[in-house]
């Protein structure tokens, strides 16, 4: 089973992300602060790391994750609440930006077919490639 780490303390976002990932067959572990999330990242491999930019240390966590052996190939997603510097977020290791407010439909559209469950057997690098291609098509 795929596993995602969600760094967030806002209950509505937690419910939305957890519901969509659960529908895709992805288990979600939740942390409300970046130190606890960092400890989990050092101890366990995660297929995706989702961080709310309103949490102190969220972007630093995503940047550090790409250097950890357990998370080097993880898909890194930031939940942006406002005028987040997208360039800086991408330079810091973020691969996908989802803008708040989140809705079930918006998150589902971003993770439309093929679902994570369908591609669970594919290497994480292919997962990243599929997500980035889908993100590019949505922006174009």
DOMAR-781092 format. One record per atom (N, C-alpha, C): x, y, z; residue in one letter; residue number from 0; atom name. Coordinates in steps of 0.2 Angstrom, whole numbers, always signed. Each point is the difference from the previous one (the first is absolute). Last residue first. Example, Ala and Ser with C-alpha at 12.3 -4.5 7.8 and 13.67 -1.06 7.14 Angstrom:
2
{u: +64, v: -11, w: +35, type: S, seq: 1, atom: N}
{u: +4, v: +6, w: +1, type: S, seq: 1, atom: CA}
{u: -4, v: +5, w: +3, type: S, seq: 1, atom: C}
{u: +2, v: -28, w: +0, type: A, seq: 0, atom: N}
{u: -4, v: +6, w: +0, type: A, seq: 0, atom: CA}
{u: +4, v: +6, w: +0, type: A, seq: 0, atom: C}
end
This chain:
140
{u: -8, v: +121, w: -93, type: X, seq: 139, atom: N}
{u: +0, v: +2, w: -7, type: X, seq: 139, atom: CA}
{u: -7, v: +2, w: -4, type: X, seq: 139, atom: C}
{u: +4, v: -9, w: +23, type: X, seq: 138, atom: N}
{u: +2, v: +7, w: +0, type: X, seq: 138, atom: CA}
{u: +0, v: +3, w: -7, type: X, seq: 138, atom: C}
{u: -5, v: -23, w: +3, type: X, seq: 137, atom: N}
{u: -5, v: +4, w: +4, type: X, seq: 137, atom: CA}
{u: +1, v: +7, w: -1, type: X, seq: 137, atom: C}
{u: +16, v: -16, w: -8, type: X, seq: 136, atom: N}
{u: -6, v: +1, w: -4, type: X, seq: 136, atom: CA}
{u: -5, v: +4, w: +3, type: X, seq: 136, atom: C}
{u: +19, v: -4, w: +13, type: X, seq: 135, atom: N}
{u: +1, v: +4, w: -6, type: X, seq: 135, atom: CA}
{u: -6, v: +1, w: -5, type: X, seq: 135, atom: C}
{u: -1, v: -15, w: +18, type: X, seq: 134, atom: N}
{u: +0, v: +7, w: +3, type: X, seq: 134, atom: CA}
{u: +1, v: +4, w: -6, type: X, seq: 134, atom: C}
{u: +2, v: -22, w: -5, type: X, seq: 133, atom: N}
{u: -7, v: +2, w: +2, type: X, seq: 133, atom: CA}
{u: -1, v: +7, w: +2, type: X, seq: 133, atom: C}
{u: +22, v: -9, w: -3, type: X, seq: 132, atom: N}
{u: -4, v: +0, w: -6, type: X, seq: 132, atom: CA}
{u: -7, v: +3, w: +1, type: X, seq: 132, atom: C}
{u: +12, v: -6, w: +19, type: X, seq: 131, atom: N}
{u: +2, v: +6, w: -3, type: X, seq: 131, atom: CA}
{u: -3, v: +2, w: -7, type: X, seq: 131, atom: C}
{u: -5, v: -21, w: +11, type: X, seq: 130, atom: N}
{u: -3, v: +6, w: +4, type: X, seq: 130, atom: CA}
{u: +3, v: +7, w: -3, type: X, seq: 130, atom: C}
{u: +9, v: -20, w: -9, type: X, seq: 129, atom: N}
{u: -7, v: +0, w: -1, type: X, seq: 129, atom: CA}
{u: -3, v: +6, w: +3, type: X, seq: 129, atom: C}
{u: +22, v: -4, w: +5, type: X, seq: 128, atom: N}
{u: -1, v: +2, w: -7, type: X, seq: 128, atom: CA}
{u: -7, v: +1, w: -2, type: X, seq: 128, atom: C}
{u: +5, v: -9, w: +22, type: X, seq: 127, atom: N}
{u: +2, v: +7, w: -1, type: X, seq: 127, atom: CA}
{u: -1, v: +2, w: -7, type: X, seq: 127, atom: C}
{u: -2, v: -23, w: +3, type: X, seq: 126, atom: N}
{u: -6, v: +4, w: +3, type: X, seq: 126, atom: CA}
{u: +1, v: +7, w: +0, type: X, seq: 126, atom: C}
{u: +17, v: -13, w: -7, type: X, seq: 125, atom: N}
{u: -5, v: +0, w: -5, type: X, seq: 125, atom: CA}
{u: -6, v: +4, w: +3, type: X, seq: 125, atom: C}
{u: +18, v: -4, w: +14, type: X, seq: 124, atom: N}
{u: +2, v: +5, w: -5, type: X, seq: 124, atom: CA}
{u: -5, v: +0, w: -6, type: X, seq: 124, atom: C}
{u: -3, v: -16, w: +17, type: X, seq: 123, atom: N}
{u: -1, v: +7, w: +3, type: X, seq: 123, atom: CA}
{u: +2, v: +5, w: -6, type: X, seq: 123, atom: C}
{u: -6, v: -25, w: -8, type: X, seq: 122, atom: N}
{u: +5, v: +3, w: +4, type: X, seq: 122, atom: CA}
{u: -2, v: +7, w: +2, type: X, seq: 122, atom: C}
{u: -19, v: -18, w: -4, type: X, seq: 121, atom: N}
{u: +5, v: +4, w: -4, type: X, seq: 121, atom: CA}
{u: +5, v: +3, w: +4, type: X, seq: 121, atom: C}
{u: -19, v: -12, w: +8, type: X, seq: 120, atom: N}
{u: +5, v: -4, w: -2, type: X, seq: 120, atom: CA}
{u: +6, v: +3, w: -4, type: X, seq: 120, atom: C}
{u: -21, v: +11, w: +7, type: X, seq: 119, atom: N}
{u: +4, v: -1, w: +6, type: X, seq: 119, atom: CA}
{u: +6, v: -4, w: -2, type: X, seq: 119, atom: C}
{u: -18, v: +10, w: -13, type: X, seq: 118, atom: N}
{u: +7, v: +0, w: -2, type: X, seq: 118, atom: CA}
{u: +4, v: -1, w: +6, type: X, seq: 118, atom: C}
{u: -24, v: -1, w: +1, type: X, seq: 117, atom: N}
{u: +1, v: -3, w: -6, type: X, seq: 117, atom: CA}
{u: +8, v: +0, w: -2, type: X, seq: 117, atom: C}
{u: -8, v: +11, w: +19, type: X, seq: 116, atom: N}
{u: -1, v: -7, w: +1, type: X, seq: 116, atom: CA}
{u: +2, v: -3, w: -6, type: X, seq: 116, atom: C}
{u: -1, v: +23, w: +0, type: X, seq: 115, atom: N}
{u: +6, v: -2, w: +3, type: X, seq: 115, atom: CA}
{u: +0, v: -8, w: +1, type: X, seq: 115, atom: C}
{u: -14, v: +9, w: -20, type: X, seq: 114, atom: N}
{u: +0, v: +1, w: +7, type: X, seq: 114, atom: CA}
{u: +7, v: -2, w: +3, type: X, seq: 114, atom: C}
{u: -3, v: +10, w: -26, type: X, seq: 113, atom: N}
{u: -1, v: -6, w: +4, type: X, seq: 113, atom: CA}
{u: +1, v: +1, w: +8, type: X, seq: 113, atom: C}
{u: -15, v: +14, w: -6, type: X, seq: 112, atom: N}
{u: +3, v: -6, w: -2, type: X, seq: 112, atom: CA}
{u: +7, v: +1, w: -4, type: X, seq: 112, atom: C}
{u: -6, v: +19, w: +17, type: X, seq: 111, atom: N}
{u: -5, v: -4, w: -4, type: X, seq: 111, atom: CA}
{u: +4, v: -6, w: -3, type: X, seq: 111, atom: C}
{u: +6, v: +19, w: +16, type: X, seq: 110, atom: N}
{u: +2, v: -7, w: +1, type: X, seq: 110, atom: CA}
{u: -5, v: -5, w: -4, type: X, seq: 110, atom: C}
{u: -4, v: +24, w: +0, type: X, seq: 109, atom: N}
{u: +7, v: +0, w: +0, type: X, seq: 109, atom: CA}
{u: +3, v: -8, w: +0, type: X, seq: 109, atom: C}
{u: -23, v: +4, w: +3, type: X, seq: 108, atom: N}
{u: +2, v: +1, w: -7, type: X, seq: 108, atom: CA}
{u: +8, v: +0, w: -1, type: X, seq: 108, atom: C}
{u: -9, v: -3, w: +22, type: X, seq: 107, atom: N}
{u: -1, v: -5, w: -4, type: X, seq: 107, atom: CA}
{u: +2, v: +1, w: -7, type: X, seq: 107, atom: C}
{u: +1, v: +18, w: +15, type: X, seq: 106, atom: N}
{u: +5, v: -5, w: +1, type: X, seq: 106, atom: CA}
{u: -1, v: -6, w: -4, type: X, seq: 106, atom: C}
{u: -16, v: +16, w: -2, type: X, seq: 105, atom: N}
{u: +6, v: +3, w: -3, type: X, seq: 105, atom: CA}
{u: +6, v: -5, w: +2, type: X, seq: 105, atom: C}
{u: -22, v: -5, w: +8, type: X, seq: 104, atom: N}
{u: +0, v: -1, w: -7, type: X, seq: 104, atom: CA}
{u: +7, v: +3, w: -3, type: X, seq: 104, atom: C}
{u: -4, v: +1, w: +24, type: X, seq: 103, atom: N}
{u: +0, v: -7, w: -2, type: X, seq: 103, atom: CA}
{u: +1, v: +0, w: -8, type: X, seq: 103, atom: C}
{u: +8, v: +22, w: +10, type: X, seq: 102, atom: N}
{u: -6, v: -3, w: +0, type: X, seq: 102, atom: CA}
{u: +1, v: -7, w: -2, type: X, seq: 102, atom: C}
{u: +15, v: +22, w: +11, type: X, seq: 101, atom: N}
{u: +0, v: -6, w: -4, type: X, seq: 101, atom: CA}
{u: -8, v: -2, w: +0, type: X, seq: 101, atom: C}
{u: +11, v: +26, w: +1, type: X, seq: 100, atom: N}
{u: -4, v: -6, w: +4, type: X, seq: 100, atom: CA}
{u: +0, v: -6, w: -5, type: X, seq: 100, atom: C}
{u: +20, v: +6, w: -3, type: X, seq: 99, atom: N}
{u: -5, v: +0, w: +4, type: X, seq: 99, atom: CA}
{u: -5, v: +6, w: -2, type: X, seq: 99, atom: C}
{u: +19, v: -14, w: -15, type: X, seq: 98, atom: N}
{u: -3, v: +6, w: +3, type: X, seq: 98, atom: CA}
{u: -6, v: -1, w: +4, type: X, seq: 98, atom: C}
{u: +22, v: -15, w: -8, type: X, seq: 97, atom: N}
{u: -7, v: +0, w: +0, type: X, seq: 97, atom: CA}
{u: -2, v: +6, w: +4, type: X, seq: 97, atom: C}
{u: +23, v: -10, w: -13, type: X, seq: 96, atom: N}
{u: -3, v: +5, w: +4, type: X, seq: 96, atom: CA}
{u: -7, v: +0, w: -1, type: X, seq: 96, atom: C}
{u: +24, v: -17, w: -4, type: X, seq: 95, atom: N}
{u: -7, v: +2, w: -2, type: X, seq: 95, atom: CA}
{u: -3, v: +5, w: +5, type: X, seq: 95, atom: C}
{u: +22, v: -7, w: +2, type: X, seq: 94, atom: N}
{u: -1, v: -2, w: -7, type: X, seq: 94, atom: CA}
{u: -7, v: +2, w: -3, type: X, seq: 94, atom: C}
{u: +20, v: +8, w: +20, type: X, seq: 93, atom: N}
{u: -7, v: -1, w: -2, type: X, seq: 93, atom: CA}
{u: -1, v: -2, w: -7, type: X, seq: 93, atom: C}
{u: +21, v: +7, w: +10, type: X, seq: 92, atom: N}
{u: -1, v: -7, w: +0, type: X, seq: 92, atom: CA}
{u: -7, v: -2, w: -1, type: X, seq: 92, atom: C}
{u: +11, v: +22, w: +0, type: X, seq: 91, atom: N}
{u: +1, v: -3, w: +7, type: X, seq: 91, atom: CA}
{u: -2, v: -7, w: +0, type: X, seq: 91, atom: C}
{u: -3, v: +14, w: -19, type: X, seq: 90, atom: N}
{u: +8, v: -1, w: +1, type: X, seq: 90, atom: CA}
{u: +1, v: -3, w: +7, type: X, seq: 90, atom: C}
{u: -22, v: +4, w: -6, type: X, seq: 89, atom: N}
{u: +2, v: -5, w: -4, type: X, seq: 89, atom: CA}
{u: +8, v: -1, w: +1, type: X, seq: 89, atom: C}
{u: -11, v: +17, w: +12, type: X, seq: 88, atom: N}
{u: -3, v: -6, w: +2, type: X, seq: 88, atom: CA}
{u: +3, v: -6, w: -4, type: X, seq: 88, atom: C}
{u: +5, v: +22, w: -7, type: X, seq: 87, atom: N}
{u: +4, v: -1, w: +6, type: X, seq: 87, atom: CA}
{u: -3, v: -7, w: +3, type: X, seq: 87, atom: C}
{u: -11, v: +9, w: -18, type: X, seq: 86, atom: N}
{u: +6, v: -2, w: -2, type: X, seq: 86, atom: CA}
{u: +5, v: -2, w: +6, type: X, seq: 86, atom: C}
{u: -22, v: +7, w: +4, type: X, seq: 85, atom: N}
{u: +0, v: -6, w: -3, type: X, seq: 85, atom: CA}
{u: +7, v: -2, w: -2, type: X, seq: 85, atom: C}
{u: -10, v: +16, w: +19, type: X, seq: 84, atom: N}
{u: +5, v: +1, w: -5, type: X, seq: 84, atom: CA}
{u: +1, v: -7, w: -4, type: X, seq: 84, atom: C}
{u: -23, v: +8, w: +13, type: X, seq: 83, atom: N}
{u: +7, v: -4, w: +1, type: X, seq: 83, atom: CA}
{u: +4, v: +1, w: -6, type: X, seq: 83, atom: C}
{u: -22, v: +11, w: +8, type: X, seq: 82, atom: N}
{u: +5, v: +2, w: -5, type: X, seq: 82, atom: CA}
{u: +7, v: -4, w: +1, type: X, seq: 82, atom: C}
{u: -20, v: -12, w: +11, type: X, seq: 81, atom: N}
{u: -1, v: +7, w: -3, type: X, seq: 81, atom: CA}
{u: +6, v: +1, w: -5, type: X, seq: 81, atom: C}
{u: -4, v: -21, w: +12, type: X, seq: 80, atom: N}
{u: -6, v: +4, w: +2, type: X, seq: 80, atom: CA}
{u: -1, v: +7, w: -3, type: X, seq: 80, atom: C}
{u: +11, v: -26, w: -6, type: X, seq: 79, atom: N}
{u: +2, v: +7, w: +0, type: X, seq: 79, atom: CA}
{u: -7, v: +4, w: +2, type: X, seq: 79, atom: C}
{u: +12, v: -26, w: +2, type: X, seq: 78, atom: N}
{u: -7, v: +3, w: +0, type: X, seq: 78, atom: CA}
{u: +1, v: +8, w: +1, type: X, seq: 78, atom: C}
{u: +18, v: -20, w: -10, type: X, seq: 77, atom: N}
{u: -1, v: +6, w: +5, type: X, seq: 77, atom: CA}
{u: -8, v: +2, w: -1, type: X, seq: 77, atom: C}
{u: +16, v: -24, w: -5, type: X, seq: 76, atom: N}
{u: -6, v: +5, w: -2, type: X, seq: 76, atom: CA}
{u: +0, v: +5, w: +5, type: X, seq: 76, atom: C}
{u: +17, v: -21, w: -10, type: X, seq: 75, atom: N}
{u: -1, v: +5, w: +5, type: X, seq: 75, atom: CA}
{u: -5, v: +5, w: -3, type: X, seq: 75, atom: C}
{u: +8, v: -27, w: -3, type: X, seq: 74, atom: N}
{u: -3, v: +5, w: -3, type: X, seq: 74, atom: CA}
{u: -2, v: +6, w: +5, type: X, seq: 74, atom: C}
{u: +21, v: -19, w: +2, type: X, seq: 73, atom: N}
{u: -7, v: +2, w: +2, type: X, seq: 73, atom: CA}
{u: -3, v: +6, w: -5, type: X, seq: 73, atom: C}
{u: +23, v: -11, w: +1, type: X, seq: 72, atom: N}
{u: -5, v: -1, w: -6, type: X, seq: 72, atom: CA}
{u: -7, v: +1, w: +2, type: X, seq: 72, atom: C}
{u: +17, v: +2, w: +17, type: X, seq: 71, atom: N}
{u: +3, v: +3, w: -6, type: X, seq: 71, atom: CA}
{u: -4, v: +0, w: -6, type: X, seq: 71, atom: C}
{u: -2, v: -8, w: +24, type: X, seq: 70, atom: N}
{u: -5, v: +4, w: -4, type: X, seq: 70, atom: CA}
{u: +2, v: +3, w: -6, type: X, seq: 70, atom: C}
{u: +13, v: -14, w: +16, type: X, seq: 69, atom: N}
{u: -7, v: -3, w: +0, type: X, seq: 69, atom: CA}
{u: -5, v: +4, w: -4, type: X, seq: 69, atom: C}
{u: +23, v: +7, w: +2, type: X, seq: 68, atom: N}
{u: +0, v: -6, w: -4, type: X, seq: 68, atom: CA}
{u: -7, v: -3, w: +0, type: X, seq: 68, atom: C}
{u: +4, v: +27, w: +3, type: X, seq: 67, atom: N}
{u: +0, v: -6, w: +4, type: X, seq: 67, atom: CA}
{u: -1, v: -7, w: -4, type: X, seq: 67, atom: C}
{u: +0, v: +23, w: -9, type: X, seq: 66, atom: N}
{u: +7, v: -2, w: +2, type: X, seq: 66, atom: CA}
{u: +0, v: -7, w: +4, type: X, seq: 66, atom: C}
{u: -20, v: +12, w: -7, type: X, seq: 65, atom: N}
{u: +3, v: -2, w: -6, type: X, seq: 65, atom: CA}
{u: +7, v: -3, w: +1, type: X, seq: 65, atom: C}
{u: -13, v: +10, w: +18, type: X, seq: 64, atom: N}
{u: -2, v: -6, w: -2, type: X, seq: 64, atom: CA}
{u: +3, v: -3, w: -6, type: X, seq: 64, atom: C}
{u: +3, v: +23, w: +8, type: X, seq: 63, atom: N}
{u: +4, v: -5, w: +3, type: X, seq: 63, atom: CA}
{u: -1, v: -8, w: -2, type: X, seq: 63, atom: C}
{u: -14, v: +18, w: -8, type: X, seq: 62, atom: N}
{u: +7, v: +1, w: -3, type: X, seq: 62, atom: CA}
{u: +5, v: -6, w: +3, type: X, seq: 62, atom: C}
{u: -22, v: +3, w: +9, type: X, seq: 61, atom: N}
{u: +0, v: -3, w: -7, type: X, seq: 61, atom: CA}
{u: +7, v: +0, w: -3, type: X, seq: 61, atom: C}
{u: -3, v: +10, w: +21, type: X, seq: 60, atom: N}
{u: -1, v: -7, w: +0, type: X, seq: 60, atom: CA}
{u: +0, v: -3, w: -6, type: X, seq: 60, atom: C}
{u: +1, v: +23, w: +1, type: X, seq: 59, atom: N}
{u: +6, v: -3, w: +2, type: X, seq: 59, atom: CA}
{u: +0, v: -8, w: +1, type: X, seq: 59, atom: C}
{u: -20, v: +12, w: -4, type: X, seq: 58, atom: N}
{u: +5, v: +0, w: -6, type: X, seq: 58, atom: CA}
{u: +6, v: -3, w: +1, type: X, seq: 58, atom: C}
{u: -15, v: +2, w: +18, type: X, seq: 57, atom: N}
{u: -2, v: -4, w: -5, type: X, seq: 57, atom: CA}
{u: +4, v: +0, w: -6, type: X, seq: 57, atom: C}
{u: +2, v: +13, w: +22, type: X, seq: 56, atom: N}
{u: +5, v: -5, w: -2, type: X, seq: 56, atom: CA}
{u: -3, v: -5, w: -6, type: X, seq: 56, atom: C}
{u: -18, v: +13, w: +14, type: X, seq: 55, atom: N}
{u: +7, v: +2, w: +0, type: X, seq: 55, atom: CA}
{u: +4, v: -6, w: -2, type: X, seq: 55, atom: C}
{u: -25, v: +2, w: -9, type: X, seq: 54, atom: N}
{u: +4, v: -3, w: +5, type: X, seq: 54, atom: CA}
{u: +7, v: +2, w: +0, type: X, seq: 54, atom: C}
{u: -15, v: +6, w: -17, type: X, seq: 53, atom: N}
{u: -2, v: +4, w: +6, type: X, seq: 53, atom: CA}
{u: +4, v: -3, w: +6, type: X, seq: 53, atom: C}
{u: -1, v: -10, w: -22, type: X, seq: 52, atom: N}
{u: +5, v: +5, w: +1, type: X, seq: 52, atom: CA}
{u: -1, v: +4, w: +6, type: X, seq: 52, atom: C}
{u: -5, v: -26, w: -3, type: X, seq: 51, atom: N}
{u: -4, v: +6, w: +0, type: X, seq: 51, atom: CA}
{u: +5, v: +6, w: +1, type: X, seq: 51, atom: C}
{u: +5, v: -26, w: -11, type: X, seq: 50, atom: N}
{u: +1, v: +5, w: +6, type: X, seq: 50, atom: CA}
{u: -4, v: +6, w: -2, type: X, seq: 50, atom: C}
{u: +5, v: -27, w: -7, type: X, seq: 49, atom: N}
{u: -4, v: +5, w: -1, type: X, seq: 49, atom: CA}
{u: +1, v: +5, w: +6, type: X, seq: 49, atom: C}
{u: +12, v: -23, w: -13, type: X, seq: 48, atom: N}
{u: +1, v: +5, w: +6, type: X, seq: 48, atom: CA}
{u: -4, v: +6, w: -2, type: X, seq: 48, atom: C}
{u: +2, v: -28, w: -9, type: X, seq: 47, atom: N}
{u: -2, v: +7, w: -1, type: X, seq: 47, atom: CA}
{u: +1, v: +4, w: +6, type: X, seq: 47, atom: C}
{u: +7, v: -22, w: +0, type: X, seq: 46, atom: N}
{u: -1, v: +1, w: -8, type: X, seq: 46, atom: CA}
{u: -1, v: +7, w: -1, type: X, seq: 46, atom: C}
{u: +14, v: -10, w: +21, type: X, seq: 45, atom: N}
{u: -6, v: +3, w: -2, type: X, seq: 45, atom: CA}
{u: +0, v: +1, w: -7, type: X, seq: 45, atom: C}
{u: +15, v: -14, w: +21, type: X, seq: 44, atom: N}
{u: -1, v: +2, w: -7, type: X, seq: 44, atom: CA}
{u: -7, v: +2, w: -1, type: X, seq: 44, atom: C}
{u: +13, v: +2, w: +24, type: X, seq: 43, atom: N}
{u: -4, v: -4, w: -4, type: X, seq: 43, atom: CA}
{u: +0, v: +3, w: -7, type: X, seq: 43, atom: C}
{u: +12, v: +9, w: +19, type: X, seq: 42, atom: N}
{u: -1, v: -7, w: +2, type: X, seq: 42, atom: CA}
{u: -3, v: -4, w: -5, type: X, seq: 42, atom: C}
{u: +4, v: +24, w: -2, type: X, seq: 41, atom: N}
{u: +7, v: -4, w: +1, type: X, seq: 41, atom: CA}
{u: -1, v: -7, w: +1, type: X, seq: 41, atom: C}
{u: -19, v: +14, w: -2, type: X, seq: 40, atom: N}
{u: +3, v: -1, w: -7, type: X, seq: 40, atom: CA}
{u: +7, v: -3, w: +1, type: X, seq: 40, atom: C}
{u: -12, v: +5, w: +20, type: X, seq: 39, atom: N}
{u: -4, v: -6, w: -4, type: X, seq: 39, atom: CA}
{u: +4, v: -1, w: -7, type: X, seq: 39, atom: C}
{u: +7, v: +18, w: +13, type: X, seq: 38, atom: N}
{u: +2, v: -6, w: +4, type: X, seq: 38, atom: CA}
{u: -3, v: -6, w: -4, type: X, seq: 38, atom: C}
{u: -6, v: +22, w: -7, type: X, seq: 37, atom: N}
{u: +7, v: -2, w: -2, type: X, seq: 37, atom: CA}
{u: +2, v: -6, w: +3, type: X, seq: 37, atom: C}
{u: -21, v: +8, w: +6, type: X, seq: 36, atom: N}
{u: +0, v: -3, w: -7, type: X, seq: 36, atom: CA}
{u: +7, v: -1, w: -2, type: X, seq: 36, atom: C}
{u: -3, v: +10, w: +21, type: X, seq: 35, atom: N}
{u: -3, v: -7, w: +0, type: X, seq: 35, atom: CA}
{u: +0, v: -3, w: -7, type: X, seq: 35, atom: C}
{u: +7, v: +22, w: +1, type: X, seq: 34, atom: N}
{u: +5, v: -4, w: +4, type: X, seq: 34, atom: CA}
{u: -3, v: -7, w: +0, type: X, seq: 34, atom: C}
{u: -14, v: +17, w: -9, type: X, seq: 33, atom: N}
{u: +5, v: -2, w: -5, type: X, seq: 33, atom: CA}
{u: +5, v: -5, w: +4, type: X, seq: 33, atom: C}
{u: -26, v: +2, w: +7, type: X, seq: 32, atom: N}
{u: +5, v: +4, w: +0, type: X, seq: 32, atom: CA}
{u: +6, v: -3, w: -4, type: X, seq: 32, atom: C}
{u: -21, v: -11, w: +1, type: X, seq: 31, atom: N}
{u: -2, v: +7, w: +1, type: X, seq: 31, atom: CA}
{u: +6, v: +5, w: +0, type: X, seq: 31, atom: C}
{u: -6, v: -25, w: -11, type: X, seq: 30, atom: N}
{u: +4, v: +3, w: +5, type: X, seq: 30, atom: CA}
{u: -2, v: +8, w: +0, type: X, seq: 30, atom: C}
{u: -9, v: -27, w: -11, type: X, seq: 29, atom: N}
{u: +0, v: +8, w: +1, type: X, seq: 29, atom: CA}
{u: +4, v: +2, w: +6, type: X, seq: 29, atom: C}
{u: -3, v: -21, w: -20, type: X, seq: 28, atom: N}
{u: +2, v: +1, w: +7, type: X, seq: 28, atom: CA}
{u: +0, v: +8, w: +1, type: X, seq: 28, atom: C}
{u: -13, v: -18, w: -18, type: X, seq: 27, atom: N}
{u: +3, v: +7, w: +1, type: X, seq: 27, atom: CA}
{u: +2, v: +0, w: +8, type: X, seq: 27, atom: C}
{u: -4, v: -19, w: -23, type: X, seq: 26, atom: N}
{u: -1, v: +1, w: +7, type: X, seq: 26, atom: CA}
{u: +3, v: +7, w: +2, type: X, seq: 26, atom: C}
{u: -11, v: -8, w: -24, type: X, seq: 25, atom: N}
{u: +6, v: +2, w: +3, type: X, seq: 25, atom: CA}
{u: -1, v: +1, w: +8, type: X, seq: 25, atom: C}
{u: -16, v: -6, w: -19, type: X, seq: 24, atom: N}
{u: +4, v: -6, w: +3, type: X, seq: 24, atom: CA}
{u: +6, v: +2, w: +3, type: X, seq: 24, atom: C}
{u: -17, v: +14, w: -10, type: X, seq: 23, atom: N}
{u: +5, v: -2, w: -5, type: X, seq: 23, atom: CA}
{u: +4, v: -6, w: +3, type: X, seq: 23, atom: C}
{u: -17, v: +11, w: +13, type: X, seq: 22, atom: N}
{u: -3, v: -3, w: -6, type: X, seq: 22, atom: CA}
{u: +5, v: -2, w: -5, type: X, seq: 22, atom: C}
{u: +8, v: +10, w: +19, type: X, seq: 21, atom: N}
{u: -3, v: -6, w: +2, type: X, seq: 21, atom: CA}
{u: -3, v: -3, w: -6, type: X, seq: 21, atom: C}
{u: +8, v: +21, w: -3, type: X, seq: 20, atom: N}
{u: +6, v: -5, w: +0, type: X, seq: 20, atom: CA}
{u: -3, v: -7, w: +2, type: X, seq: 20, atom: C}
{u: -15, v: +18, w: +1, type: X, seq: 19, atom: N}
{u: +2, v: -1, w: -7, type: X, seq: 19, atom: CA}
{u: +5, v: -5, w: +0, type: X, seq: 19, atom: C}
{u: -7, v: +7, w: +21, type: X, seq: 18, atom: N}
{u: -5, v: -4, w: -3, type: X, seq: 18, atom: CA}
{u: +2, v: -1, w: -8, type: X, seq: 18, atom: C}
{u: +15, v: +12, w: +14, type: X, seq: 17, atom: N}
{u: -1, v: -7, w: +2, type: X, seq: 17, atom: CA}
{u: -5, v: -3, w: -4, type: X, seq: 17, atom: C}
{u: +2, v: +23, w: -3, type: X, seq: 16, atom: N}
{u: +6, v: -4, w: -3, type: X, seq: 16, atom: CA}
{u: -1, v: -7, w: +2, type: X, seq: 16, atom: C}
{u: -16, v: +14, w: +9, type: X, seq: 15, atom: N}
{u: +0, v: +0, w: -8, type: X, seq: 15, atom: CA}
{u: +5, v: -5, w: -2, type: X, seq: 15, atom: C}
{u: -1, v: +4, w: +23, type: X, seq: 14, atom: N}
{u: -5, v: -4, w: -2, type: X, seq: 14, atom: CA}
{u: +0, v: -1, w: -8, type: X, seq: 14, atom: C}
{u: +15, v: +15, w: +10, type: X, seq: 13, atom: N}
{u: +2, v: -7, w: +1, type: X, seq: 13, atom: CA}
{u: -5, v: -5, w: -2, type: X, seq: 13, atom: C}
{u: -4, v: +23, w: -2, type: X, seq: 12, atom: N}
{u: +5, v: -2, w: -5, type: X, seq: 12, atom: CA}
{u: +2, v: -7, w: +1, type: X, seq: 12, atom: C}
{u: -15, v: +10, w: +16, type: X, seq: 11, atom: N}
{u: -3, v: -1, w: -7, type: X, seq: 11, atom: CA}
{u: +5, v: -2, w: -5, type: X, seq: 11, atom: C}
{u: +8, v: +5, w: +22, type: X, seq: 10, atom: N}
{u: -4, v: -6, w: +0, type: X, seq: 10, atom: CA}
{u: -3, v: -1, w: -7, type: X, seq: 10, atom: C}
{u: +24, v: +11, w: +6, type: X, seq: 9, atom: N}
{u: -7, v: +2, w: -2, type: X, seq: 9, atom: CA}
{u: -5, v: -6, w: -1, type: X, seq: 9, atom: C}
{u: +24, v: +0, w: +4, type: X, seq: 8, atom: N}
{u: -3, v: +0, w: +6, type: X, seq: 8, atom: CA}
{u: -8, v: +2, w: -1, type: X, seq: 8, atom: C}
{u: +23, v: -13, w: -14, type: X, seq: 7, atom: N}
{u: -5, v: +5, w: +0, type: X, seq: 7, atom: CA}
{u: -4, v: +0, w: +7, type: X, seq: 7, atom: C}
{u: +17, v: -15, w: -16, type: X, seq: 6, atom: N}
{u: +2, v: +5, w: +5, type: X, seq: 6, atom: CA}
{u: -5, v: +6, w: -1, type: X, seq: 6, atom: C}
{u: +1, v: -27, w: -8, type: X, seq: 5, atom: N}
{u: -3, v: +6, w: -1, type: X, seq: 5, atom: CA}
{u: +2, v: +5, w: +6, type: X, seq: 5, atom: C}
{u: +9, v: -24, w: -14, type: X, seq: 4, atom: N}
{u: +0, v: +4, w: +6, type: X, seq: 4, atom: CA}
{u: -3, v: +7, w: -2, type: X, seq: 4, atom: C}
{u: -4, v: -26, w: -12, type: X, seq: 3, atom: N}
{u: +2, v: +7, w: +0, type: X, seq: 3, atom: CA}
{u: +0, v: +3, w: +7, type: X, seq: 3, atom: C}
{u: +1, v: -26, w: -14, type: X, seq: 2, atom: N}
{u: -1, v: +4, w: +6, type: X, seq: 2, atom: CA}
{u: +3, v: +7, w: -1, type: X, seq: 2, atom: C}
{u: -9, v: -25, w: -14, type: X, seq: 1, atom: N}
{u: +4, v: +7, w: +0, type: X, seq: 1, atom: CA}
{u: -2, v: +3, w: +7, type: X, seq: 1, atom: C}
{u: +0, v: -27, w: -3, type: X, seq: 0, atom: N}
{u: -4, v: +6, w: +0, type: X, seq: 0, atom: CA}
{u: +4, v: +6, w: +0, type: X, seq: 0, atom: C}
end
